Amino acid sequence: MDQSENNKRIAKNTLLLYFRMFFTMAVTLYTSRVILKALGVEDFGIYNVVAGIVTLFSFFSGALSSAASRFISFELGSNNTSYLSKVFSAIFIIHLLFSVVVVCFAETIGLWVVNCKLTIPPERIFAAHVVYQFSVFSCIVGIMQIPLNAMIIAHERLGIYAYMSICEVIGKLSIAFVVTYCSFDHLIVYGMLLFSLVVILFVIYFIYCRKKFPEYRFSFVSEKEIVKNILGYFSFSLWGAAAYVLKDQGVNVVLNIFFGPVVNASRAISYQVNSAINSFAQNLTLAMSPQIIKSYACNDIHRVLQLLFRGTKFSYFLILFLSIPVILETKYVLSLWLGQVPEYTLIFVRLVIVNTLIDSFTYIIGATVQATGRIKKYQLCVGGILLLNLPLSYFFLRLGFSPYITFLIAILIAILCLVVRVLLLNSLLRFSIREFVEKILGLSLLVTFMSYVLPFIIYISFAEGFMRFLLVVVAGIIGALISIWFVGFGYTEREFVKKMIFVKSNI
């Protein structure tokens, strides 16, 4: 397939994912409001910290997903279709074994943390235990779904991925309404219904993959060499995945120890806002990753670097575009969305978005390193730096600092990680670091400044209210579009966007 067709495929898949994103973002934000009201701030915080404990023990799911996607995409790029069933069987067996490991850790160490370390009101201990078990079951099903998702993404069948995500958020909204009007314990019902939804989605994915990809024949007997290669790749990805989980869920547990579930609720809300915004860049990465891996498998390094530079720039601009009104009008947006805004939520939201803007430069870098398969040094260095989040957060909280210090620490570490990532990628794929700094980082900072000028002037000139919010949104959109199009984009980027718009009109 020529480069033009590959670009069209990226454009079409990106647009499908953005359709999914806008719908899921709107529904998810409304669902958060409904479920926060149904559970209350305390139970909402309890659910997030208890479910976060399970996430700690499934930290390797991200590494498993990375390995599965990389090996399936690489074999497709190499046109080695006869090898696919063996690779898939090895991946499935590995996921099955690790799901057993999760159960063992979750039912021992995890229960000890819930019982002895978390700050949970005595009258909510039973409900917390029930929700914890449902979270464990949901986690196991999610792990076993990873090979199916990897198969769909590698084949770039992102339409079904988008539609299933829409079904998922509709299901979660329905659950929120059921919980609201249920007479039984709301927290327990919420955990049970979420688990039921996870099972239903897994069954649908399984049936779809069986019908659409019959060439993948599963066997419990797999070649040891394939398993060894996948586990070798996975072992280094595991370090990076552990660092990410400890950075997020580990800090969440530390905040619970020092401040209780109310601060966990504030942090959960800030991460939901961030997740909605971050999905802009994540969707682009999801659409581009298979092409990067397949291009590398074909030894088309020029194409890989082209996608790297273009994708990194696009990722940042997409998050910047939506972040402007949210950062400036955080208080108004949260009040409009939630009604009742927990303490610290405002500052948490602003800081986590700044962190994500920095991290957005690294998404395509990570996908490119993944394509090479030489991830040992990258994962060890970046993972080691990210792990500093947990001890540093604990140290400063122990000294009596406010909970938002954890976000400031994360921002500083994100900047350090960005520098290290660029240097490490340069050692794998030789490119001009100066060009990267000037054309990506430098232009992005200039575009950011230009985009914020007009909306910031409006923000400080008008009183808080709907009219100011509307003006900030309009000014942010106009300022960002003009700055990105004429300053941030070069000729090739503008042509690529025009083709995306052309593809949209023909979908």
N, C-alpha and C positions, 0 to 999 in steps of 0.2 A: 504494500500500500504506500503511495507517494506521500510526500510531506503535506501537500494541500489537503488530501483526504484525512490525514491524521489531525491537522489543525481543525478541520470541520468537525471531526469526532470530538475533540476536546471542547470546541465551542458548544456543540449540541448537548454533550453531557453536563457541561457547566451550567447551561441554561436550565436543564431539567433539575439540577440540584438547587439552583436558585429559586425555581418555582417551589420546590419542596421546602427550601429554607424560609421563604417569606410566609408561607402558610404555617409551617410548624412554629416559627418564631412568634407569630401573632397568637396562635392557640396556646403555646406553652406559657407565654407571659400571662395570658388570661387565666390559665389553669393554676398558675402559681398563686394568683390572687384568691381564687376560689378555695384552693386547698389550705392556704394560710388561714383563711377565715374559718374553714371547717375544723382544722386541727387546733388552731390557736398557736401563738408564738412558741410556747414551751414544747408542745408535742411535735411541732414542725422541726424545732431544733433537735429534739430527741431522735426523730426519724433520720435526720441527715447525719448525725454523729454516729448512730448505731449502724446505719447502712455503710457509712464510711469505714467502719472497722472491717467489714467484709471486703470492701474494695482494697484495703491494705493487703489482705491475704490473696487477692486475685491480681496483684500488681503485674504479674507476668502475662496477663491476658493481652496487654498492649504489645509486648514482645512477641507473643505467639501470633498475633494478628499481623505484625510487621513481617515476620518470617514466612507466614502462609502466603501473603500477598506477593512478597518478593519472589519466592521460588516458583509459584504458579505463573506469574507475569513473565519471569525470565525464560521459562520453558516455552511459553507461547511466543515470545519474541525471537527465540532461537528456532522456532518451527519444529520443536521436538515433541510433537503431540503424543507419540507412543509412550513417552515417559510420564505423562501427566497423571495417569491412574496410580502409578507407583508413588509419585510425589504426594498426591492427595491422600492415599492410604497412610503414608508415613505421618503426614500432618494430622490426620484424624486420630491416629493411635496416640500421638504425643499429647493432643488436647484431652483425650480420655484419661490418660495417666495423670495429667496435671489437675484435672477436675477432682480426682481422688485426693491429691495433695491439699487442695483448698479445703475440702471437707475436714480433713485431719487437723489442719491448723485452726480453722474457724471454730471447731467444736472443742478445742482445748485452750489455746492461748487467747483466742478471740473472746470466748466466754469469760475467761479470767479478767480480761480488760474491761468488759461490760460490767461485771459484778464488782470489781475491786478498784477500778481506776476512774471510770466515768462519773460525772456529777449528774445523777438522775434522781428526781424526787422519789421517795420510798413507795408512794402509791402508784407510780408509773413503772416500777421494775418489771412486773409481769407482762405488761403490754410491750415494753422494750424487748423482753426476751422473745416474745412471739414474733415481733417484727424482725428481730435479728435472724430467726430461723427461716422466715420467708425470704429474707435478703440472701441468705446462704443458698437456698434452692434456686432463686432467680439467677444468682451468680453462676451456678453450675450450668444451667441451661444456656446462659449467655456465652460461656466458654465453648460449649459444644456447637454454638452457632457460628463461631469465628471462621472455621473452614468454609462454610457455605457463603458467608459474606465475601471472603477472599476470592472465591471462585467467581462470584458475580462481578466484583470490582475488576479482577484481572481480565475478564472478557468484556469489560466496559459496558455491561448491561445495567447502566445506572438508572434507567427508567423504573425498573421494578424496585430498586433501592429507594428511589424517591417516593414511589407510591406507598411502599410499606412504612416508611417514616411518617407519612401523612396519616395512615391508619393507626399508627402507634400513638401519635399525639391526640387524635380524636378519641382513642380508647382511654388515654389518661385523663382527658377532660371529662369523659363520661364517668370515670371512676371518681373524680373529684365531686361531681354532682351527687353520685350515689352516697358517698361518704357524708356529704352535707346533710342529707335527709335520712340517714340511717340511725336507728335507735340504739344499736350496739356500739361498743367501744370504737371510736372513729379511727384511732391509730392502728388497731388490729385489723379492722376491715380494709383500711388503705393498703397495708402490707400484703394481705391475702389477695386482693384484687389486682395489685401490680404483678404479683407472681403469676396469676392466671393469665394476664395479658402477655407476659413474656413467653409462656408455654404456647399460647395460640400463635404468636408470631413465628416462633421456631418451627412449628408444624407447617405453616404456610411456606416458609423459606425452604424447608426440606423437600416438600412436594414440588415446588418450582424447580429446584436444582435437579431433582431426579428426572423431570420431564425435559428440561432444556439442555442438560449436559449429560446425555446418556453415555458419553465416552469415558466418564469418570466412574470406574468400577472399583468399589471399595473391597479391600481384602485385609484380614488381620495379619497376613503374612506379608511383610514389606522388606525390601532390601536394606541390609544393615548400613551400607554406604550412604544411602539417601538419608536415613534417620540420623546418621552421624553428622552429615553436612548440615542438616536443618538444625540439629541440636547445637552444633558449633556456632552457627549464626545466632541462634536463639539465646545462647548463654551470654553473649555480649550485649544483645538487645535487652536481656533481663536486667542487667545492671542499670541501664538507662531508664527502663520502665519502673524499677524500684525507686530510683531517685525522684521521678515525677510523682509517684504515688505518695512517697514520704513528704515531698514538698507540699502536696495538697492536703491529703488526709491526715498525715502525721501532724502537721501544723494545726489542722482542725481539732484533733484530739488534745493537743497542748492548750489551745484556746479554751476548750471545754474544762480542762483541769483548773485553769486560772480564773475563768470568768463565767462558766456555766452555759446552759443550752441557749440562752437568749442571744449571746454573741455568735453561737453557731448558726442560729437562724439568720442573723444579719449577714454572716459570711455566705451562707447558702443562697440568699437572695442576690447578693452581689455577683456570685458565680453564675447564677441563672441569667442575669443580664449580660454578663460577659460571654456566656456560652452562645447566646442569641447573636451577639455581634461577631464573635469569633468564627461562627459557622460560615461567614462570608469567605474567609481565607481557607478554612478547612475544606469547604466544598471545591474550591479551585484546586487545592492540593490533591484531593481525592480524584478529580478528573484528570490531572496532569501526571500523577505518579505512574500509572501503567505505561504511558507513553515514554516517560523518562527511562523506566526500567527496560522496556523493549528496545529503545534506541541504543542504550548501553549494550544490551545483548547482541545487537547487530554491529557493534563497534562504531556507531555514528556519534562520536564525541562532540562534533560541532553542533549537532542537534541537541545533545544533552545540555551543553553550555547555553545554547540559545533559550531553551526552556527554563533553565536555572535563572538566568538574568530576568527574563520576562515574567516568570512566575513569582519571583521574590518581590519585584516591584508591584505587580498586580495585588499580591496578598496584602501588602501594607496599605495601598490606596483603598482597597475595599473596606478594610477595618476603619481607616481614617474617615471615610465618607459617612459612615453611620455613627461614629463616636462623637462627632462634633456637638450635635444637639444633646446627646446623653451626658457628656461631661459638663457642658455649660448649664444645662437645665436639669441636673440630677434630682434636685429636691422636688421640682414640679412633676417630673416624670414619675418618681417613686410615689408621690402623694396621689397622683392620678391613677396609677396602676394598683397600688396596694391599699390606699386609704390609711391604714395603720402601718407606719414605717418604724421598724425596730431601731434601737439606738445603734449608732456607728455605721448604719447601712450606707448613708450618703458618702462618707469618706472612703468606705470599702469599695463602692462601685467605681469611683473616680480612679482610685489607685490600681485596681485590678485591670481596668481598661488601658491605662498607661503601660502596665506590664505586658498586656497582650499586644499592644502596638509594637513593642520591642521584640517580642517573641515571633511576630508575624514575619519578620525577616528570615527566620530560621526554618520555617515549615518546608519550603522547597529544598533548602540546603539538606535537611534530614532525608527527604525523599531521594535526593541525588546520591548521598552517601549510601543509602540503603541499596540503590541500584548497583553500586560497585561491588557490594558484598564484603568489602574490607572495612568493617565497622568496629574492630577491636579498639584501636586507639581512640577513635571518636567517642564511643560509648563510655570508655573508662574515664576519659578526661572530662567530658561534659557531665556525665553522671556524678562523678566525684564532686564537681563544683556545685551542682544542684542539691546534693545532699547537705550542703552547708546550711540550707534553709532551716532545717529542723533544729540543730544545736544552737544556731545563732538566735533563732526565734525564742527558744526556751531560755537562753541566757539573758536576753533583753527583757523578756516578760518577768523573769525572776528578779530583775533589778527594779521592777515596778513600772515599766513603760506601758503606754496605752496599747490596746490590741492592734491598732493600725500599723505598729512598728513592723509586724510580720510582713505586711505588703511592701513597705519601704525596703526591707531586706531582700525580698523577692525581686524587686525592680533592679537593685544594684547587682544582684547575682545574674539576672537576665542579660544585663549589658556585658558583663564579663564573659558569659557563655557565648554571646553573639561573636565577640572578638575571637574566642577560641575556636568556634565552629568554622568561621571563615578561614582561619589559618590551617585548620586540619583538612578542610575540603581542598584547599589549594595544594596540599601535599599529595592528594589523591588524583585530582584533575587540575593540571596546571592552567591557571588563568590569571589575568591581571588583577591583583588586589587593589591597585590604585584605581583601575577602571570601576571595580565593584564599589569602592568607597565613594567615588565621584558620581557615577551614574545611578547608583541605587541609594546609598545612605545620604549623600549630600543633597541630591535632588528631592529625596523624600522629606528631609528636614525643611527645605525651602518651600515645598508644596504645603507642608503642615502649617508653617508660619503664614503663608498667603491665604490658606483656607480659613484660618481662625480669625483673621483681622476684622472682617466685616461683622460676623456673628458676635464677636466679643464686644465690639463697640455698641451693638444693639443691646447686648446683655447688661452692660453697665449703664446704659442710657435710659432704660425703661424699667418700670416697676414690675415685680413678678406677677405673672398671670398668663392666661391663654394667649393674649395678643403678643406678648413678648416671646412666648414659646414658639408661636407660629412664625414670627419674623426671624427668630434664630434658626429654625428649621429651613426656611426658604433661603435665607442668606448663606447658611452652611452648605446647602445643596448647590447653589449657584457658584459660591466661592470655590468649593472643592472641585466641581466639574471643570470650571475654567482653568484653575491651577493645574489640575491633573492633565487635562487635555493639551494645554499649550506649553507647560513647563515640565511636567512629569513624564509625559509620553514623547518618544521619538517617532519618526515616520513609520517604522515597522510596527510599533505598538498601536498606533492609530489605525493602520491598515488591518491589524488583527482584530481590533474592536469592531471595525466596520463589517468585517466578515462575520463576526459573532452576531451582529444585528441582522445581517442578511440571512444567516442560518435561522434565526428566531422567526423571521417573517415567512420561512418555508417549512417550519416544523408542523 
